[in-house]
Amino acid sequence: MKYKEIAMEHDKKIALVAHDNKKWDLVQWAKYNRDLLAHHKVYATGTTGLILEQELGFPITKLQSGPLGGDQQIGAKIADAKIDFLIFFWDPLEPQPHDPDVKALLRIAVVWNIPIACNRASADFMISSPLMDGEYDRLVPDYEEYRKRKLPKSEEASQSDDDLAGGEA
């Protein structure tokens, strides 16, 4: 498979997301790392964004609440290369009504090869990496072949083609 490079600039575009039982953990982590986060562009879903903006004292781009589409908004931004990094403190012990959206968000982050931190320890390691304060070219599969692939015709479409070839008038 061919790969292409997507440049991540010095100031990263970071999405912060947390389930209800993990919001406090994310807020505490963000306060501890406030100075590191301050020069990056920070996005957050719903209530998490409101709390973070109040606690950190700098603007957060706030999206919808996760269950109302915020997870999908972040996923779309990842696919459009408008988010470079995902910190998602999710609760593995609590069922979520929007669990398919959560799985889709994590899947899209892997598809587009962005760093993902799902707990405080991984977030600490990633935010303190020397790669966070410099430019970085992440490799992403070149999906152009996938986009241009030939799809097999359905039986209905094949039959329709046969009817047209038969010269019905």
MARMAR-981950 format. One record per residue (C-alpha): residue number from 1; residue in three letters; x, y, z. Coordinates in nm, 2 decimals, padded with zeros to 4 digits, m for minus. Layout:
// MARMAR-981950
   pos   code     east    north       up
   NUM    ALA        X        Y        Z
...
// end
This chain:
// MARMAR-981950
   pos   code     east    north       up
     1    MET    00.00    00.00    00.00
     2    LYS    00.12    00.35   m00.08
     3    TYR    00.13    00.61    00.19
     4    LYS    00.11    00.99    00.20
     5    GLU    00.23    01.23    00.46
     6    ILE    00.00    01.47    00.64
     7    ALA    00.19    01.75    00.81
     8    MET    00.12    01.83    01.17
     9    GLU    00.23    02.18    01.25
    10    HIS    00.41    02.30    01.56
    11    ASP    00.07    02.39    01.71
    12    LYS   m00.14    02.08    01.71
    13    LYS   m00.51    02.06    01.68
    14    ILE   m00.62    01.85    01.98
    15    ALA   m00.96    01.71    02.06
    16    LEU   m01.05    01.65    02.43
    17    VAL   m01.34    01.42    02.50
    18    ALA   m01.45    01.26    02.82
    19    HIS   m01.74    01.04    02.93
    20    ASP   m01.94    01.18    03.24
    21    ASN   m01.75    00.96    03.49
    22    LYS   m01.42    01.07    03.34
    23    LYS   m01.47    01.44    03.30
    24    TRP   m01.31    01.52    03.64
    25    ASP   m01.00    01.32    03.54
    26    LEU   m00.97    01.50    03.21
    27    VAL   m01.02    01.84    03.37
    28    GLN   m00.75    01.76    03.63
    29    TRP   m00.51    01.64    03.36
    30    ALA   m00.58    01.95    03.15
    31    LYS   m00.52    02.18    03.44
    32    TYR   m00.19    02.01    03.51
    33    ASN   m00.09    02.04    03.15
    34    ARG   m00.25    02.38    03.09
    35    ASP    00.07    02.55    02.97
    36    LEU    00.15    02.27    02.73
    37    LEU   m00.21    02.28    02.59
    38    ALA   m00.24    02.66    02.58
    39    HIS   m00.04    02.71    02.25
    40    HIS   m00.23    02.43    02.07
    41    LYS   m00.58    02.46    01.91
    42    VAL   m00.81    02.27    02.15
    43    TYR   m01.15    02.12    02.05
    44    ALA   m01.39    01.95    02.29
    45    THR   m01.74    01.81    02.30
    46    GLY   m02.03    01.96    02.49
    47    THR   m02.01    02.00    02.86
    48    THR   m01.64    01.90    02.86
    49    GLY   m01.56    02.21    02.65
    50    LEU   m01.75    02.44    02.87
    51    ILE   m01.58    02.31    03.19
    52    LEU   m01.24    02.31    03.03
    53    GLU   m01.28    02.67    02.90
    54    GLN   m01.37    02.79    03.25
    55    GLU   m01.09    02.59    03.42
    56    LEU   m00.81    02.66    03.18
    57    GLY   m00.89    03.02    03.09
    58    PHE   m00.83    03.00    02.72
    59    PRO   m01.08    02.95    02.43
    60    ILE   m01.19    02.60    02.34
    61    THR   m01.37    02.52    02.02
    62    LYS   m01.69    02.36    02.16
    63    LEU   m01.88    02.10    01.95
    64    GLN   m02.20    01.92    02.03
    65    SER   m02.23    01.69    02.32
    66    GLY   m02.10    01.34    02.23
    67    PRO   m02.45    01.17    02.23
    68    LEU   m02.58    01.46    02.02
    69    GLY   m02.33    01.42    01.75
    70    GLY   m02.01    01.57    01.90
    71    ASP   m01.82    01.24    01.86
    72    GLN   m01.91    01.23    01.49
    73    GLN   m01.81    01.59    01.45
    74    ILE   m01.47    01.52    01.58
    75    GLY   m01.45    01.21    01.36
    76    ALA   m01.53    01.42    01.05
    77    LYS   m01.26    01.68    01.15
    78    ILE   m01.01    01.39    01.18
    79    ALA   m01.10    01.27    00.83
    80    ASP   m01.06    01.62    00.70
    81    ALA   m00.71    01.66    00.87
    82    LYS   m00.85    01.93    01.10
    83    ILE   m00.77    01.74    01.42
    84    ASP   m00.42    01.59    01.48
    85    PHE   m00.45    01.43    01.82
    86    LEU   m00.73    01.27    02.02
    87    ILE   m00.74    01.26    02.40
    88    PHE   m01.05    01.06    02.49
    89    PHE   m01.10    00.96    02.85
    90    TRP   m01.37    00.70    02.81
    91    ASP   m01.53    00.49    03.08
    92    PRO   m01.48    00.12    03.02
    93    LEU   m01.71    00.02    03.31
    94    GLU   m02.02    00.22    03.22
    95    PRO   m02.24    00.14    02.92
    96    GLN   m02.29    00.44    02.69
    97    PRO   m02.61    00.50    02.49
    98    HIS   m02.39    00.63    02.20
    99    ASP   m02.14    00.34    02.21
   100    PRO   m02.15    00.30    01.83
   101    ASP   m02.05    00.66    01.79
   102    VAL   m01.76    00.61    02.04
   103    LYS   m01.64    00.31    01.85
   104    ALA   m01.67    00.49    01.52
   105    LEU   m01.46    00.78    01.66
   106    LEU   m01.18    00.55    01.78
   107    ARG   m01.19    00.36    01.45
   108    ILE   m01.16    00.68    01.24
   109    ALA   m00.87    00.80    01.45
   110    VAL   m00.69    00.47    01.37
   111    VAL   m00.79    00.49    01.00
   112    TRP   m00.63    00.83    00.98
   113    ASN   m00.33    00.74    01.20
   114    ILE   m00.36    01.01    01.46
   115    PRO   m00.23    00.97    01.82
   116    ILE   m00.50    00.86    02.07
   117    ALA   m00.47    00.87    02.44
   118    CYS   m00.75    00.70    02.63
   119    ASN   m00.63    00.74    02.99
   120    ARG   m00.42    00.97    03.19
   121    ALA   m00.10    00.77    03.17
   122    SER   m00.10    00.76    02.78
   123    ALA   m00.20    01.13    02.77
   124    ASP    00.09    01.22    03.00
   125    PHE    00.34    01.03    02.78
   126    MET    00.20    01.18    02.46
   127    ILE    00.17    01.54    02.57
   128    SER    00.53    01.53    02.70
   129    SER    00.67    01.38    02.39
   130    PRO    00.92    01.60    02.20
   131    LEU    00.71    01.54    01.89
   132    MET    00.43    01.76    02.04
   133    ASP    00.64    02.08    02.01
   134    GLY    00.76    02.04    01.66
   135    GLU    00.64    01.96    01.31
   136    TYR    00.56    01.60    01.24
   137    ASP    00.46    01.42    00.92
   138    ARG    00.23    01.14    01.00
   139    LEU    00.20    00.86    00.74
   140    VAL   m00.15    00.78    00.63
   141    PRO   m00.24    00.51    00.38
   142    ASP   m00.32    00.66    00.04
   143    TYR   m00.69    00.58    00.01
   144    GLU   m00.71    00.69   m00.35
   145    GLU   m00.71    00.34   m00.49
   146    TYR   m00.98    00.25   m00.24
   147    ARG   m01.19    00.55   m00.36
   148    LYS   m01.15    00.45   m00.72
   149    ARG   m01.21    00.08   m00.68
   150    LYS   m01.46   m00.09   m00.91
   151    LEU   m01.77   m00.21   m00.74
   152    PRO   m01.94   m00.53   m00.85
   153    LYS   m02.27   m00.47   m01.01
   154    SER   m02.57   m00.59   m00.81
   155    GLU   m02.80   m00.85   m00.97
   156    GLU   m03.07   m00.59   m01.02
   157    ALA   m02.83   m00.36   m01.21
   158    SER   m02.69   m00.65   m01.42
   159    GLN   m03.05   m00.74   m01.52
   160    SER   m03.13   m00.38   m01.60
   161    ASP   m02.81   m00.37   m01.83
   162    ASP   m02.93   m00.69   m01.99
   163    ASP   m03.27   m00.54   m02.06
   164    LEU   m03.11   m00.24   m02.22
   165    ALA   m02.88   m00.46   m02.43
   166    GLY   m03.18   m00.67   m02.55
   167    GLY   m03.31   m00.37   m02.73
   168    GLU   m03.64   m00.32   m02.56
   169    ALA   m03.82   m00.03   m02.72
// end
